[in-house]
Amino acid sequence: MSMSADTPVVRPDAGLRPLPQLIFSSRWLQLPLYLGLIVAQCVYVILFLKELWHLVLGAMKFSEQEIMLVVLGLIDVVMISNLLIMVIVGGYETFVSRLELEKHPDQPEWLSHVNASVLKIKLAMAIIGISSIHLLRTFIYAGSLGTEGSTYTPTGVMWQTIIHGLFILSAIGIAVVERLSQPVYSAGRPDRH
């Protein structure tokens, strides 16, 4: 179906009064923030390549523990990069404008049902994953506790573990609150209390 030259193109926000139009248009102020996160993503790609090069050059002289620590660093960079992608794509789609990727073969599966609630839970899970990598790295280094030059103290390890546990509890809390705020469906109908 083609549009004739006589058919006017109607913008979805054309009928808004000036103040609602201004408020609604203010969502575009987030665009530079998402573009800045894309630049940060580029920096993480450079960091990843630098660490990968470091691993390749040291592969013959590094101990197994040193290789594992570098690999954990690479995984950490990838997980932070994944977090950035979720924030950039999900945030833009949720708060700024539709990306219109419905027919695109590379559309991420999670994007088809993203909203602010789903994004919060996904971000919380990504933060827990990143925290897990940092905690694992701390536990690997924990063998050097008490040695001269060690940056890890027993108190620091304890606090890092407590903070990780709080991340997990926060994610569970967010998921429970989101679950409780959704209507309960029974045989296709909302449950009425």
Secondary structure, DSSP 4 states (H G I P E B T S, - for coil): ----TTSPPPPTTTT--HHHHHHHHGGGGGHHHHHHHHHHHHHHHHHHHHHHHHHHHHTTTS-HHHHHHHHHHHHHHHHHHHHHHIIIIIHIIIII-----TT-TT--GGGGG--HHHHHHHHHHHHHHHHHHHHHHHHHHGGGTTSTT----HHHHHHHHHHHHHHHHHHHHHHHHHHHHSPPEETTEE---
